[in-house]
Amino acid sequence: MLHEILSDYGVQAPVWIAKHDGTLMTESEALGSPIKTIASNRAMAFQGAGELARLTDYVVVNVGENEAGVAVVKNGKVDEASLAMRIDGIRTTISLPSYEHVEAIPERLKEYERLDIERQKIQHPNYIDDFQLFCSNVRSVIERVQPRYDELPIVLVGSRSETLFPHLESRYETWLLPDASNYSCAYGLCFAMVGSESDGIYHLKGSSKQEVIEREMRKAEICLNEKARFLIRDQEVEEYPFCYLDGEISRIRVRVKGSLQLS
């Protein structure tokens, strides 16, 4: 179906699908693990904000139709949620981007945008109260996520960012509404790297931890280059030791990210 739609528009190109960690995967990977696409649009919007504002460290507020997501981005990356998150009430353990959710009353943001507030304030007092409460909630979340000793600039993006921007005055000095802020998700997709990972539990008897990490790193790099020709840009290693088990047993996850080499 996807290829038919692209063909109708005259697009003949490889298909890459967004993942929840802000990287891209092949179409076959997405079909094999569709759960990896959950929250991918939000992860891409968070990263696209940095591309639009030309920043690597910032607080991003992604304002949608009736909600906002607030996240801290450091070195161009959003942290993973440290606790299990719920999706439609279902507890999950997948690696979703860490963000604070602020919900608005349905349709209020759209309605506020259509109203001339000063002229119609008496006729629509509820809209004013709801919108002010929403802005206050967003400000409170920003206060909570801002690093205590290293104040970060705040970048607003998303479809309703222009509506919210004039009403978020606070003590912070740097507020940015980049050009094309409502296309931050598309920008994030355009600049996203392709990712590959190796994740397993290892008994380190007979081999050192470094040997295991190097072996798994090679596996991830081979997997990445099987998809296309890439220039490795980023490598990450995470270790979770099982201290309650006899012997040196650890879960080791290796991630490799690369950008496509076009020549």
Solvent accessible surface area in square Angstrom, and as a share of the most:
residue,aa,sasa,rsa
1,M,171,0.76
2,L,73,0.36
3,H,97,0.43
4,E,111,0.50
5,I,83,0.42
6,L,47,0.23
7,S,55,0.35
8,D,122,0.63
9,Y,177,0.67
10,G,60,0.58
11,V,66,0.38
12,Q,149,0.66
13,A,58,0.45
14,P,114,0.72
15,V,26,0.15
16,W,67,0.24
17,I,42,0.21
18,A,15,0.11
19,K,10,0.04
20,H,16,0.07
21,D,30,0.16
22,G,3,0.02
23,T,4,0.02
24,L,19,0.09
25,M,0,0.00
26,T,27,0.16
27,E,51,0.23
28,S,82,0.53
29,E,51,0.23
30,A,13,0.10
31,L,139,0.69
32,G,63,0.61
33,S,36,0.23
34,P,86,0.54
35,I,80,0.41
36,K,62,0.26
37,T,46,0.27
38,I,59,0.30
39,A,24,0.19
40,S,13,0.08
41,N,99,0.51
42,R,33,0.12
43,A,3,0.03
44,M,1,0.00
45,A,4,0.03
46,F,0,0.00
47,Q,37,0.17
48,G,0,0.00
49,A,0,0.00
50,G,6,0.05
51,E,74,0.33
52,L,30,0.15
53,A,21,0.16
54,R,215,0.78
55,L,53,0.26
56,T,84,0.49
57,D,51,0.26
58,Y,1,0.01
59,V,0,0.00
60,V,0,0.00
61,V,0,0.00
62,N,23,0.12
63,V,0,0.00
64,G,21,0.20
65,E,71,0.32
66,N,39,0.20
67,E,57,0.26
68,A,0,0.00
69,G,0,0.00
70,V,0,0.00
71,A,2,0.02
72,V,40,0.23
73,V,0,0.00
74,K,79,0.34
75,N,116,0.59
76,G,31,0.30
77,K,73,0.31
78,V,27,0.16
79,D,103,0.53
80,E,54,0.24
81,A,27,0.21
82,S,113,0.73
83,L,147,0.73
84,A,41,0.32
85,M,51,0.23
86,R,158,0.58
87,I,47,0.24
88,D,143,0.74
89,G,56,0.54
90,I,118,0.60
91,R,155,0.57
92,T,21,0.12
93,T,115,0.67
94,I,44,0.22
95,S,22,0.14
96,L,8,0.04
97,P,6,0.04
98,S,42,0.27
99,Y,54,0.20
100,E,60,0.27
101,H,89,0.40
102,V,9,0.05
103,E,123,0.55
104,A,9,0.07
105,I,81,0.41
106,P,91,0.57
107,E,90,0.41
108,R,60,0.22
109,L,2,0.01
110,K,59,0.25
111,E,34,0.15
112,Y,22,0.08
113,E,83,0.37
114,R,160,0.58
115,L,25,0.12
116,D,67,0.35
117,I,31,0.16
118,E,153,0.69
119,R,163,0.60
120,Q,36,0.16
121,K,103,0.44
122,I,159,0.81
123,Q,123,0.55
124,H,51,0.23
125,P,69,0.43
126,N,99,0.51
127,Y,46,0.18
128,I,9,0.05
129,D,87,0.45
130,D,26,0.13
131,F,6,0.02
132,Q,104,0.46
133,L,107,0.53
134,F,5,0.02
135,C,4,0.03
136,S,45,0.29
137,N,59,0.30
138,V,0,0.00
139,R,68,0.25
140,S,59,0.38
141,V,10,0.06
142,I,2,0.01
143,E,76,0.34
144,R,148,0.54
145,V,30,0.17
146,Q,17,0.07
147,P,37,0.23
148,R,207,0.76
149,Y,197,0.75
150,D,79,0.41
151,E,87,0.39
152,L,11,0.05
153,P,27,0.17
154,I,0,0.00
155,V,0,0.00
156,L,0,0.00
157,V,0,0.00
158,G,8,0.08
159,S,59,0.38
160,R,41,0.15
161,S,1,0.00
162,E,118,0.53
163,T,15,0.09
164,L,1,0.00
165,F,64,0.27
166,P,78,0.49
167,H,67,0.30
168,L,3,0.02
169,E,124,0.55
170,S,44,0.28
171,R,166,0.61
172,Y,12,0.05
173,E,158,0.71
174,T,61,0.35
175,W,46,0.16
176,L,60,0.30
177,L,56,0.28
178,P,18,0.12
179,D,128,0.66
180,A,40,0.31
181,S,2,0.02
182,N,74,0.38
183,Y,131,0.50
184,S,2,0.01
185,C,43,0.26
186,A,49,0.38
187,Y,84,0.32
188,G,1,0.01
189,L,70,0.35
190,C,108,0.64
191,F,122,0.51
192,A,18,0.14
193,M,57,0.25
194,V,7,0.04
195,G,4,0.04
196,S,7,0.05
197,E,67,0.30
198,S,17,0.11
199,D,64,0.33
200,G,20,0.19
201,I,111,0.57
202,Y,41,0.16
203,H,97,0.43
204,L,10,0.05
205,K,173,0.73
206,G,85,0.82
207,S,37,0.24
208,S,55,0.35
209,K,74,0.31
210,Q,103,0.46
211,E,95,0.43
212,V,2,0.01
213,I,23,0.12
214,E,79,0.35
215,R,93,0.34
216,E,2,0.01
217,M,28,0.12
218,R,136,0.49
219,K,109,0.46
220,A,1,0.01
221,E,46,0.21
222,I,107,0.54
223,C,53,0.31
224,L,0,0.00
225,N,71,0.36
226,E,132,0.59
227,K,41,0.17
228,A,33,0.26
229,R,148,0.54
230,F,11,0.04
231,L,79,0.39
232,I,54,0.27
233,R,146,0.53
234,D,37,0.19
235,Q,87,0.39
236,E,36,0.16
237,V,65,0.37
238,E,49,0.22
239,E,61,0.28
240,Y,93,0.35
241,P,78,0.49
242,F,46,0.19
243,C,118,0.71
244,Y,171,0.65
245,L,79,0.39
246,D,136,0.71
247,G,51,0.49
248,E,100,0.45
249,I,31,0.16
250,S,1,0.01
251,R,79,0.29
252,I,0,0.00
253,R,16,0.06
254,V,0,0.00
255,R,22,0.08
256,V,0,0.00
257,K,19,0.08
258,G,0,0.00
259,S,32,0.20
260,L,81,0.40
261,Q,58,0.26
262,L,161,0.80
263,S,129,0.83
